[in-house]
Amino acid sequence: MDTYRIAVIAGDGIGPEVTAESIKVLEAISEKDGRFCFEFTYYPWGCEYYLKTGQTMPKDGLEILKDYDAILLGAVGYPGVPDHISLRELLLEIRHGFDQYINLRPIKLLKGAPTPLKDVNVGDIDMTFIRENSEGEYAGSGAWLYKDQPNEVVIQDSVFSRKGCERVFRYAYELARKEGKSLTSISKGNALNYSMVYWDQIFKEVGADYPDVETHSYLVDAAAMLMVKDPKRFQIVVASNLFGDILTDLGAAISGGMGLAAGANINPERTFPSMFEPIHGSAPDIAGKGIANPIASIWTAGQMLTFLGYGEWEERIVKAVEE
């Protein structure tokens, strides 16, 4: 029997509640399957930890986590802690430090789930977003000049490297080929005359190796409109860090709500552990009330099972949720 060591960072708000439910499901599955089991180690990191210690995780946090098979994260965010601290000093620190350059987010209208869209049926919303997760608009590069002076200037750089673009496109093309689906790239090349023109160029260059894959390219504003008006045209979608972040929240809204929104931060080479987290945030306004929807966290645990080689269990989880 294989034993998988999982680091659990339940985090803040509803994080501990939903994570506890996903762990119940994982333990039940491992008992039923018999081929594997889990060893969970819990770390109290996040915003409440920050309020006590001045840091969201210890300085050697990545060293502590690096030998685990995977990381299960609940949610991060708490009133009184600036969002840029909770995001950059924990989530982005792990994503960037462990080169989790693929952010995988399924957007699927499940049987029985509500959608605000009219004349949309199950099967019309069934897309997988591949969000570039290591650089782009969230690279953290820039400058703050002449602070608190009349000539104050803030510069936020977007960083797009050939390596970063090529590897996320190749991952997307491979998935589209494997599943026999179309691939859509999201851009804004008409306005972002360096970063997104480059993004479009590399998308086409990598595509030359995949002539069998049907491709489309939409400007991000047009894509947002089409996700509402005609969502069935999207199957596999690849987007930059910022655009993927925004559009997958829209995807959650049209496919049942944030409580159904799963997500995975993948290091495909497995040189570092991958991290699995629902995308809904910490929702401190409903924390502790027992009303948070754990399905996103449970589906995320299913993504972890797929990553570990037991994809049939993610399929069974989704079917169970629909029932």
Secondary structure, 3 states (H helix, E strand, C coil): CEEEEEEEEEECCCHHHHHHHHHHHHHHHHHHHCCEEEEEEECCCCHHHHHHHCCCCCCCHHHHHCCCCEEEEEECCCCCCCHHHHHHHHHHHHHHHCCCCEEEEEEECCCCCCCCCCCCCCCCCEEEEEEECCCEEEEEEEEEECCCCCCCEEEEEEECCHHHHHHHHHHHHHHHHHHCCCEEEEECCCCCCCHHHHHHHHHHHHHCCCCCCCEEEEEHHHHHHHHHHCHHHCCEEEECHHHHHHHHHHHHHHCCCHHHCCCEEECCCCCCCEEECCCCCCCCCCCCCCCCCCHHHHHHHHHHHHHHCCHHHHHHHHHHHHC
